[in-house]
Amino acid sequence: MAEYIYDVLKAFESVILAHYKKAGTTVESTIWNRFTEIPIPMPPLPEQRRIVAKIEELFAIADSLGAAADSLENAVKRLDKKILDLAIRGKLVPQDPNDEPASELVKRIAASHKSPCKNQREPIAPPFEIPYSWEWVRLGAICEILDSKRKPVTKSNRKLGPYPYYGATCIQDFVSDFIFDEPLVLLGEDGAKWSRGDKSAFCVDGKIWVNNHAHVLRPCDGINHIYLVCTLDILDLMPYVTGTTVPKLNQEKMCDIQIPLPPLAEQKRIVAKIEELRAVIKPLTM
């Protein structure tokens, strides 16, 4: 039965190529005389048919499981986006009237932090409604920008060590020295993605080195790092990105990003709920 022979040869393809491969060729092939000598386990014809039928059945199940897994993974991603979207609109956890309003937090930050935003005094046009106790602020008004401290090092000049070397989206290498040693937020400047849900920001902590492809942000007192990252990850930052051939989120545009800011107590409740829900949905893709 041809289908049975095909399945056997396919199953033992790597073994056949290892032992019967034609020497001196770049394309994997076999010598025909030797190929005809390959031993084939040959059951009775009815059993061949049963084997082929079972193989086709198993492959069909595997294909359906693969499609289901892909579908489930996409569903989990959509659910995570929905969780973050509800979070930044004040709909993930209830507001507590006893919380200090975010307006008071913003006043305290403004008293000790000089924002680099050139448009700081221009009113913000809210893209969506937020609870009464929240405030719309610009990113530069609630973070210190530490970009001047970052330093790129070419791969040939890096000395291997224990400290993570960060780029636009993640750890690029490990090096022998560090620039920063504190909790920070990194946001891709170039070489990243900035659409809604693209996870363009991430938290870092400890001794690290950062190159010039990621903005380095030190959130002011009263700004929860994880809340800020979740907000940056779910907002569509593309309107702030310049350039077409080489897209870039430059520092001036980054500082103008509009952030929906809850009271600090609510920021903490939101983060706790996000982490709780993520802990529930994460095993679905494992």
Phi, psi and omega in degrees: 000120187300319181298322179295313180299319178300315181297321179295312181298322179293321181294326183253024185303314183294323179292318180298314180294328180290325186257340185237014183292141177288126183287151173075022178237147177275331178272129182292119179207169182240157175283129187302316181300320179285326180300321182290348180268357182298125179287135181240123174292122189240100176279173176301154184305314179301323180289324175304315181297319180294321179297312180299316180298318180293320178299315180296322178297315182293320178296322179296319178295316180298319179296317181293323178293321178298316178295320179295320180296317178298317180297318180294319179298317178295322179295320178295320178297317179296321179295320179297319177298319180296319178300313181292322179297316177297323182299313186280356176256002180077024184246005181271322177230154179287152175281148177249117181298345179276349178292143172295129181301150180298334179301324179290322177297317180297321179298317181295318179296316182298331181288337184240356185231124177268114183287139176278359183293125177287336181256024187303323184275352178283138181295149179268133174268102186302127178285341175202166183282145176230163181300158184300331184274358180266171177221145169273128179225162173268148185304318181295342180278347183237007180220145167274137180263118184253024184301329183294342182271343182287160184205119177283147176227123179298153184302324182290339182260359180279139174256124183300136180198194186269356189262131180297139177249109187265145172242211187295327188234341186189188176290128179261335186190181173232133187233173188270358181219173181219159178251319185244153177209069182191166175290129182219169173240130176253140180226125184305130176266313172214158184078015180240183173240145187230011179285169182303121178084010183278357179056059182276351180239154177203154179274144173225160179203154178087193184282115183218164172241142180231132177273187187270019177261358179227132173289144180249118184242133172250101180301139180292163176304131181100358178247115180286124184303315185290321176300317181298316180296315179300321180293313179296327182288330184262342177286150173276107183267359183301326177299343180264353184273136179247162178088149179245309179290321176231088181299142182210138173260090184287167187297319181299313179293320180301317182299335182274356180303130182274127184242127173280116189249117175275169169303154183302317181300321179286326174305315182294320179294321179297314180299317179299319180290320177301313181295323178296314182290322178295325179294333179282317187273339183300317181299342182295336181256008184265000000 
